[in-house]
Amino acid sequence: MSIFVVETYVIRPEKQAEFTAYKKKWKKFFAKWLKELRSYKMFAQMFGGNYGGYVEMWEFESMAECEKFFNRLMHSDYTTKLQPEFLALVVPGAYSMSVWNPVE
């Protein structure tokens, strides 16, 4: 059964251009990591809600695969280089991460 990690956040309005530059670095860093996922999607708020809102959905084969992936990620350069840069772009208190499983 699949597991979905869902991240939601809002980018500060004055940081939108910096976020565009950050996404390029992010894609380069995660190019090798995304192959381990079942699927990955990123959505931008289009209408309603909060301006600058984003949702990212990471699909894993199982909770064990999810834990393995994030354990490796947290011991990589991501936590010292990309994550602090990302968090500086996000509206304080607007970030959340949750794990979902499909209901059958």
C-alpha positions in Angstrom: 0.0 0.0 0.0 1.3 3.5 -0.9 2.2 6.1 1.6 2.0 9.8 0.8 4.0 12.5 2.5 2.2 15.8 2.0 3.9 19.1 2.6 2.1 22.5 2.4 3.6 25.9 2.7 3.2 29.5 1.7 6.1 31.5 0.1 6.5 35.1 1.3 5.2 37.4 -1.5 8.5 39.3 -1.6 10.5 36.0 -2.0 8.7 34.6 -5.1 11.7 35.4 -7.4 14.1 33.8 -4.9 11.8 30.7 -4.7 12.0 30.3 -8.5 15.9 30.3 -8.2 15.7 27.9 -5.2 13.5 25.4 -7.2 16.3 25.2 -9.8 18.8 24.2 -7.1 16.2 21.9 -5.6 15.6 20.1 -8.9 19.3 19.6 -9.4 19.9 18.2 -5.9 16.8 15.9 -5.9 17.3 14.6 -9.5 18.9 11.4 -8.2 16.6 11.1 -5.1 13.3 11.3 -7.1 14.1 8.0 -8.8 13.5 6.3 -5.5 10.0 7.6 -5.2 6.9 6.0 -6.6 5.8 9.5 -7.7 6.3 13.1 -6.8 4.0 16.1 -7.6 4.3 19.8 -6.8 1.2 22.1 -7.0 1.0 25.9 -6.8 -2.1 27.7 -5.5 -4.0 28.9 -8.6 -7.3 30.3 -7.2 -8.5 31.0 -3.7 -6.6 30.2 -0.6 -3.3 31.9 0.1 -1.2 33.6 -2.5 2.1 31.8 -2.8 0.6 28.5 -1.5 2.2 25.2 -2.5 1.6 21.5 -1.9 4.1 18.8 -2.5 3.1 15.1 -2.6 5.7 12.4 -2.3 4.5 8.8 -2.9 6.4 5.9 -1.4 5.9 2.1 -1.7 5.6 1.7 2.1 6.2 3.5 5.4 9.6 1.7 5.6 10.7 3.1 2.3 9.5 6.6 3.4 11.5 6.4 6.6 14.6 5.1 4.7 14.3 8.0 2.2 13.9 10.8 4.8 16.6 9.3 7.1 19.1 9.5 4.3 17.9 12.9 3.3 18.3 14.3 6.8 21.9 13.0 6.9 22.7 14.7 3.5 23.8 18.2 2.5 20.1 19.1 2.2 19.8 19.9 5.9 22.8 22.3 5.9 22.4 23.9 2.5 19.0 23.7 0.9 16.6 23.4 3.9 17.8 26.6 5.6 17.5 28.5 2.3 14.0 27.1 1.8 12.8 27.9 5.3 13.9 31.6 4.9 11.4 31.8 2.0 8.4 30.4 3.8 5.9 32.5 5.8 6.5 31.7 9.5 3.9 29.1 10.7 2.8 28.2 7.2 4.7 25.0 6.8 3.2 21.6 7.5 4.1 18.0 6.8 1.8 15.0 7.2 1.7 11.3 6.1 -1.3 9.9 4.4 -2.4 6.4 3.4 -5.1 5.6 0.8 -8.5 4.5 2.1 -9.8 1.5 0.4 
